[in-house]
Amino acid sequence: MKSESAQSMFLGDVEVIRVVEWRAPIGPARDLVPGAPGELWESNREWLTPDHWEPGTDQARGALQSWVLRSGGRTVVVDTGVGDGRERPQSPLFHRRQDDFLGALARAGIRPEEVDVVVNTHLHSDHVGWNTRASGDPAEPWVPTFQNAQYLIPAADDFHYGPRNGYAQGVREDDRLIYEDSVAPVHRAGLSMLWNGSYRIDEHLTLESAPGHTPGSSVLRLASGGDRAVFVGDLLHSPVQILAPDCNSGFCLDEEQAAASRLRILQRASDVRELVFPAHFGGAGAVEVRRAGDGFALGEWAAMHSVRPTAYGSYA
């Protein structure tokens, strides 16, 4: 499947590049955000359609995408999608996919060997897949895609999904497969760094724990000049969660903690005018959040521009 063109914008001195693997229906809206009542979707039908919801089928729509930041002379990739050829038997949407993610990076002028930092906001399959690529060597079938990068991995997630905890206590076979093909090879290559609480990448970028969706779920804050942004990973799956922040996705492990983290991040985003970049929003992909009485409302959507194709061609 060929990826669409990348888009970019500047926030202060930081360039933000959006690299989309695909946009598609991702499941029934009532399964994606189980606590969101039907009237919440219906009363916002006009702007949820067509980028975020298909009323006729009740399918939520979204995107699989990465955010690439050029900051302080370095290139930072935030989340790495599903990856190609992965065994994900419990996740049909991700099972043995073949996409053009590396080609999309190339068309945006990003070579894997030039990436300096990889951020995994958490260790779900659609955020770590391109951490690695197939090597063709049976002795080490998966090797780091970004061979010169430091991979920043939340320590709480690494423990939860790793072998010391029985790969999330063995509840899902996919969790073991994800760790073994997309996380463990990065450790073996000596490229990983585990962090807790907060971690400063550079003068513009800081990681901060926001647990609940997973034990180590995190957000990445950007501050440059007068501009502010926050990359929230899976803290939000649908814009309806901005209107109803107490409503979790169907994938949140600790619902109470996830809702508390979401509320805290949205409060700050509205108070300091941070542009919110979720991992899976379709349409413009990022949005302003504003206070509305005791809750929140959506402000302006991000204005991004197409990245001009490069001469690098497609990586395969």
C-alpha positions in Angstrom: 0.0 0.0 0.0 1.5 3.3 -1.0 1.7 6.0 1.7 0.4 9.5 0.9 2.7 12.5 0.8 4.2 13.8 4.1 3.1 17.2 5.5 5.1 19.6 7.6 4.9 22.8 9.6 7.2 24.9 11.8 6.7 25.5 15.5 9.3 28.0 16.5 12.6 26.6 15.3 11.3 23.0 15.2 10.0 21.4 12.0 7.2 18.9 12.5 6.7 16.4 9.7 3.7 14.1 9.5 4.4 10.8 7.8 1.2 8.7 7.2 1.3 5.0 6.6 -2.5 4.8 5.9 -5.9 6.2 6.8 -8.8 3.9 7.1 -11.8 2.8 9.3 -10.3 1.4 12.5 -13.3 -0.3 14.1 -16.8 0.4 15.4 -17.0 3.8 17.2 -18.6 2.2 20.2 -15.7 -0.2 20.5 -13.0 2.4 20.1 -14.5 4.7 22.8 -17.0 2.5 24.7 -18.0 5.2 27.1 -18.9 7.8 24.6 -22.7 7.8 24.1 -24.2 7.7 20.7 -25.7 11.2 21.1 -22.2 12.6 21.5 -21.2 11.2 18.1 -24.5 12.3 16.5 -24.5 15.8 17.9 -21.0 16.3 16.4 -21.7 14.5 13.1 -21.1 17.6 11.0 -17.4 17.9 11.8 -16.6 14.3 12.7 -17.6 13.3 9.2 -15.7 12.2 7.1 -12.3 12.3 8.7 -13.2 10.7 12.1 -16.4 8.8 11.7 -18.6 7.1 9.2 -22.2 7.4 10.5 -23.7 4.9 8.1 -21.4 2.1 9.3 -20.6 3.5 12.7 -16.9 3.1 11.9 -14.4 5.3 13.5 -11.8 6.5 11.1 -8.2 7.2 11.9 -4.6 7.2 10.7 -1.5 5.3 11.3 1.2 7.9 11.3 4.5 9.0 12.8 5.6 12.5 13.7 9.2 13.5 12.8 10.8 16.5 14.4 13.8 18.3 13.3 15.1 20.0 16.4 18.5 21.4 17.3 20.2 19.9 14.3 18.8 16.4 15.1 16.0 14.2 13.7 13.5 12.7 16.1 11.0 10.1 15.1 7.9 9.8 17.4 6.4 6.3 17.2 7.2 3.9 14.4 3.9 2.4 13.2 3.1 -1.3 12.7 6.1 -2.5 10.6 6.0 -5.0 7.7 5.5 -8.7 7.9 4.7 -8.9 11.6 2.9 -11.9 13.1 0.0 -10.3 15.0 -2.7 -13.0 15.0 -4.8 -11.3 17.6 -4.8 -8.0 15.7 -6.1 -8.6 12.2 -5.7 -5.0 11.1 -1.9 -5.3 11.8 -1.3 -8.9 10.9 1.4 -9.4 8.2 0.9 -5.9 6.8 3.0 -4.6 3.9 3.1 -0.8 3.8 5.5 1.8 2.3 6.6 3.5 5.5 10.2 3.7 4.7 9.3 5.0 1.2 7.2 7.7 2.9 10.1 8.7 5.1 12.4 8.9 2.0 10.0 11.1 0.1 10.0 13.4 3.1 13.8 13.6 2.9 14.4 11.3 5.9 16.9 8.5 5.7 16.9 5.9 8.4 20.6 6.2 9.1 20.2 10.0 9.6 17.7 9.6 12.5 19.2 10.5 15.8 16.4 9.7 18.3 13.4 7.4 18.2 10.6 8.0 20.8 8.2 5.2 21.6 5.4 6.8 23.5 4.4 3.3 24.6 4.9 -0.3 23.5 1.7 -1.1 21.6 2.2 -2.8 18.3 1.3 0.2 16.1 3.9 2.4 17.9 7.0 0.2 17.7 6.8 -1.8 14.5 9.3 0.0 12.5 11.8 0.1 15.4 13.2 -2.9 13.5 13.3 -4.4 10.0 13.7 -7.9 8.6 17.4 -8.8 8.3 17.2 -12.0 6.2 19.4 -13.6 8.8 17.7 -16.5 10.7 20.1 -16.0 13.6 18.9 -12.4 14.1 15.8 -12.0 12.0 15.0 -8.4 13.2 17.5 -5.6 13.4 17.1 -1.9 14.3 15.8 0.2 11.4 17.4 3.4 12.7 20.9 2.0 13.3 22.4 5.3 14.5 19.6 6.4 16.8 19.0 6.3 20.5 15.6 4.6 21.2 13.8 6.2 24.2 11.6 3.6 25.8 9.4 4.1 28.9 10.8 1.8 31.6 7.4 1.0 33.0 6.2 -0.4 29.7 9.5 -2.2 29.1 9.0 -4.1 32.3 5.3 -4.7 31.8 5.6 -6.1 28.3 9.0 -7.7 28.8 10.1 -11.2 29.8 10.6 -10.3 33.5 6.8 -9.8 33.7 6.0 -12.7 31.5 5.3 -10.5 28.5 2.4 -8.6 30.2 1.7 -11.8 32.3 1.0 -13.8 29.2 -2.6 -12.5 28.6 -2.0 -11.9 24.9 0.4 -13.8 22.7 0.7 -10.7 20.5 2.4 -8.9 23.4 5.3 -11.4 23.4 5.6 -11.3 19.6 5.7 -7.4 19.7 8.4 -7.4 22.3 10.5 -10.0 20.7 10.5 -8.6 17.2 10.3 -4.8 17.8 11.8 -4.1 21.2 14.3 -6.9 22.2 16.4 -6.4 19.1 16.9 -2.8 20.0 18.1 -3.8 23.4 20.5 -6.4 22.0 22.0 -3.7 19.7 22.7 -1.4 22.6 20.6 1.4 21.2 17.9 1.6 23.9 17.6 3.9 26.9 14.9 3.3 29.5 13.5 6.4 31.3 11.1 7.2 34.1 9.1 10.3 35.1 10.5 12.8 32.6 13.4 13.0 30.2 14.8 16.1 28.4 15.8 15.4 24.8 17.0 18.9 24.0 16.2 22.5 24.7 12.9 22.2 22.9 11.7 18.6 23.6 10.8 16.9 26.9 9.2 13.5 27.6 6.7 13.2 30.4 4.9 10.1 31.9 1.2 10.0 31.4 0.3 6.5 32.5 -3.0 4.6 32.2 -3.3 3.6 28.6 -0.3 1.5 29.4 1.8 1.6 32.6 4.5 3.7 30.8 2.4 5.8 28.4 4.0 9.1 27.8 3.7 12.4 26.0 6.3 14.6 24.3 6.2 18.3 24.9 7.6 20.9 22.5 8.4 24.5 23.4 10.2 26.7 20.9 9.9 30.5 20.8 6.3 31.3 21.5 5.0 28.0 20.2 3.9 25.0 22.2 2.8 21.5 21.3 2.2 18.1 22.9 2.4 14.8 21.2 0.0 12.6 23.2 0.4 9.1 21.6 -2.8 7.1 22.4 -4.0 9.4 25.2 -6.6 10.3 22.6 -7.9 8.0 19.9 -10.8 10.2 18.7 -11.7 13.9 19.0 -14.8 12.9 21.0 -12.5 12.3 23.9 -11.6 16.0 24.0 -15.3 16.7 24.5 -15.6 13.8 27.0 -12.2 13.3 28.6 -13.5 10.8 31.1 -14.2 8.4 28.2 -11.3 6.0 27.6 -10.5 4.0 24.5 -11.2 0.3 24.6 -7.4 -0.3 24.8 -6.7 1.5 28.1 -5.3 -0.9 30.7 -6.0 1.3 33.8 -9.2 3.3 33.0 -9.1 5.5 36.1 -5.5 6.5 35.6 -5.9 7.0 31.8 -8.8 9.4 32.3 -6.8 11.3 35.0 -3.8 11.6 32.6 -6.0 12.7 29.7 -7.7 15.4 31.8 -4.3 16.7 33.1 -2.8 16.9 29.7 -5.9 18.6 28.2 -6.0 21.1 31.0 -2.4 22.1 30.4 -2.9 22.1 26.6 -5.8 24.6 26.9 -4.1 26.7 29.5 -0.7 27.2 27.8 -2.1 26.9 24.2 -0.3 23.7 23.2 -1.3 22.3 19.9 -2.3 18.6 20.5 -0.8 15.9 18.2 -2.5 12.5 18.8 -1.1 9.4 17.2 -4.2 8.4 15.2 -6.3 11.4 14.3 -7.3 11.6 10.7 -8.0 14.8 8.8 -5.5 17.6 9.8 -4.1 15.3 12.5 -3.6 17.9 15.2 -5.9 20.5 16.9 -6.0 23.3 19.5 -8.0 22.6 22.7 -9.9 25.3 24.5 -11.8 25.6 27.8 -15.6 25.4 27.5 -17.2 25.9 30.8 -16.2 22.9 33.0 -15.0 21.0 29.9 -13.2 21.5 26.6 -13.9 22.3 23.0 -11.9 21.9 19.8 -10.3 25.0 18.4 -8.5 25.4 15.1 -7.1 22.4 13.3 -3.4 22.4 12.4 -2.4 24.0 9.1 0.3 21.8 7.5 1.8 21.9 4.0 2.9 19.1 1.7 6.5 18.1 1.8 8.0 18.3 -1.7 9.3 14.9 -3.0 13.0 14.2 -2.8 15.3 12.4 -5.2 15.9 9.6 -2.7 13.2 7.4 -4.1 11.6 4.6 -2.0 13.4 2.5 0.5 12.4 -1.2 0.3 
